[in-house]
Amino acid sequence: MTSREKDIDGLGEPRRVGAAADVPVTCLARDYPADTLIPLHHHPDRHQLVYAEGGVLAVRAGDGRWVVPSTRALWMPAGVGHQVHCIGLVRMRSLYILPGALPAAPKAPSTVSVTPLLAALIHAAAEVASPCAADSRDGRLMRLILDELQTLPVLPLHLPEPRDARLRAIGRQLEQAPDDASTLQDWAGRLGVDVKTIQRLCQRELGMTFGQWRQQARLLRALERLAVGEKVIDVALSLGYDSPSAFATMFKRRFGQTPSQFFR
């Protein structure tokens, strides 16, 4: 287990935002150097929308890993422990929302799409001093943010992490060597189990097949690398794809866009 994998099942230290208890939403802006690791922590009293205005975030929580490319965001419910790895220079803009201000908020973490309007609102909110009068321009801006948060399209940028020690061994290899072409039969031999055992574990713990799990691990690693400017051909070949076109086809099938469209 690497240092980046430790303790993700816990909550970590509580971090309170510092906003007044009656302020429904507040925004904080922080810039982080490349490869910054924000230790495991949680926000006990507020939901958080972590917006990557620039850079890429890789986030771990108890039941998985999420990649947040530039101009996308991560929804993190109040009280959920999470650890953040900044890939490249990151311009992070975080909204902190009182649970009562957004009663229908998602109960699980998810990477979400951010509309151009919401992106502009977050950019403006970073300059708002809290608290602000509800009937002021700044107060209306914050209320509009709450309206925009009602419908956040979820993106398939989540990699579930298993509890079973055998699957965790496979998961570590997929993370360290995403181009590993080992088959189910290969893994069954190494782990001393039947192929069907691994198949059942994948469905029970991950909700997907072994092949889907490996494909998702590769695609999330591809997102991290493409987002910091690596060429499609280099990423595709290093992740085990036969050609850039094969990679682009798989990418579009999963995300609905080609790599160049996704990062436009």
N, C-alpha and C positions, 0 to 999 in steps of 0.2 A: 504494500500500500504506500503510495507516494504522499509527500507532505500536503499536497493539494487535496487529498482524499480524506484526511483525518477528520473525525468528529462531525461529519456533515449530518449525522443522525440527530444531533442535539440542537439546542437553541442558540448557544453562545451567549455572549453578554447582551443585556437589554440596552438598546440605544433609544433614548427619547428625543424627540425632535426639538423640544423647547418652545413650541408655539403654544399660545394660550389655549385652554381646553375648549373654548367656544369658537375657535377659528376652524372652519370646516376643511379648508385646504390651504396648504402653504407649499412654496417651492424653494428648493435649495440648489445652488449650482456649484459643482466642484469639478476641477480638472485633475487628472491623475496621470503620472508618467507611465510609460509602457512597462508592462509586467508587474504592475502593482497588485498585491494580493490584499484584499479587504477581508480581515478575519471573520470567522463565523460570528454572526450576531442576529438579533431580531428586534423588531419594533413592536413593543407590546400593545401600544394603544392606537396605532395608525396603520392603514394600508399604505403601500408604497408603489408608485409607478416609476420605474427606473428607465429613463429615456436616454439612449445613447445618441446625443447630438453629433458626436464624432467618435470614431473608434469602435471597438468590438468588446463586448462583455461575455465572459463564460461564467455562468452562475450555477452553483451546486446547492441543492436543498436536500431534505431527507429522502425523497423518492426519485431523484433524477438530476439531470443536468440540462441546462438551457443555454443556447447561444443567442445573443442579442446583437445583431449587426447594426451598423450605423443607421440612424433614422428609424429604428424600431425601438420597442420598449418591452420591459418585463413587468408583469403585474405580480406583486408579492403581497399576499394577504397579511394582515396584522398577526403577529405572534409566530410566524414561520421562520425558523432559523435558516440563514443562507450565507454563503461565502461567495465573494466576487473576485474574479481574476480579470484584470484589464489587459486586453491584447492590443498593443499599440497605444499611442497617446489617446486618452479617453476624455471627452467632454461630457460629463454626466450631469443630467438635470433631473432631479427627483421631485415628484409630487408626493406629499404626505396627506392622506385623506382620513378624516374621522369616519369610522365605520357607520355611524348614524347618518352621515351625509350621503352615503351611497349604499342603501340597504340591500340592493340586489347585486352587490359586487361579487365577482367570482370568488369561490372558496379555495381554489387551488392556484398555484403559480402557473403562469403561461406567458410565452412570448407573443406579443400582439403587434398588429400593424398600427401605425400612427398616421392619421389623416393630415394633409397639409395644414388644415385649420388648427388642429390640436397642436401640431408642431409649432406653429406661430404663437399660439396661446401660451405654451410652455416657455418659449423663448421670452415672451413679454413678462410672464409671471416671475421669472428669475429676477426681475428688477423691482418687483413689488415689495414694499416694506410691510411686514405683518406686525400687528393687525391693521386692517384697513376698514373703513366704514362700508357697511353693506350696500348703501345707496350711492357709493362713489364709482368712478370709472374702474378703479382697481377691484372693487367689490363685485361689480358686474362681470368683469373679466374672469374672476375666480368662479362665479356661478356658471358662466358659460363653459368653463373647463369641466365642471361636474356634469353638465349636459352632454358634453362630448365623450366623457368616460362611460356613458351608459351603453355604448355599442362599440366594443373594441374587437375587431376580427382577430381570432386566434390563428397563429402561424404554426406549422408543423416543425418547430425547432426544439423539440424536447426529446431527450434520450433517457428513457427510464433506466434506473440502476437497480440491479437485483439484490436480494438479501442472501440468497443461497451462495455459499462459499465457492461452489464449483462454477456457477455462472459469473461470480465476481472475478475469478481467475481469467475467464474468457474476456470479460469486460476490460480488465487491465491491459490485456494484449491488444484488444481492438483500439484502445486509446493510445498505446505506445507505438503500435505498428498497424495502422489502419489498412495498409496494403496486404496484410497477412491473408493468404488465400486458403488457409486450413479449412478442411471440410468438417461437417458434423462427425464423420467417421474418424477423422484425425483427432478431434477433440475428445470423442468418446474413448479412444485408445489412451490418450494422455491422462484422462481423468479416471480411467478404470470403471466406466459406467456404460450402459447401453445407450445407443443413439436415441431410442424412444424416451429415455429418461431426460436427456437434454431437451428434446422437443416439448415434453410435457412441462418442464420447468420454464422454458421460454414463454409458453402460452400462459402459464399460471402467474408468473412473476412480472412478465413484460407486456403481455397481451399482444405478442407478435411472434413470428417465426424467427429462427436463428438468422436466416438470410435477410429478413427485414431489419433485424437488429443491427447486423453488420453494415447494411446499406445506410441506415440512419446514422450510425457512428461515422461512416466515411463522409456523408454529406455535411454533417455538422462540422467536421474538421475542415472540409473544403470551404465552408462559409467563413471560418476563422481566417483561413489563409488568403482567400480571394479578397476579403474585406480590407486586408492590409496591403493590397496591390500585387500579389503574386499572379503570374500569368496562368490562364486556364490550362494550357498544355502542360505546364510544370505540375500544377496541382493534380490534374487528371492522372498523369502517369505515376506520380508518387503515391497515389491512393489505390493503385492497382487496376485502374481502368485501361482497356486496350487502346483507346484513342480519345482525343478531346471530344469528338463527336458522340462517342458512346457515353461519356460523362455528361455532356450537355443534354443529351436525350433523357438520361436518368434524372438530372437536375430539374428539367422542365416538367417531367412527369410528376415529380414530388412537390415542386413549388409553384408550378403554373407559369413560370417564366424562365428564360435562359439566364445563365450567370450574368451576362452583360446587362440584361433588362433589370434583374433583381437589384443590382448595385447602381442603377442609373440615378 
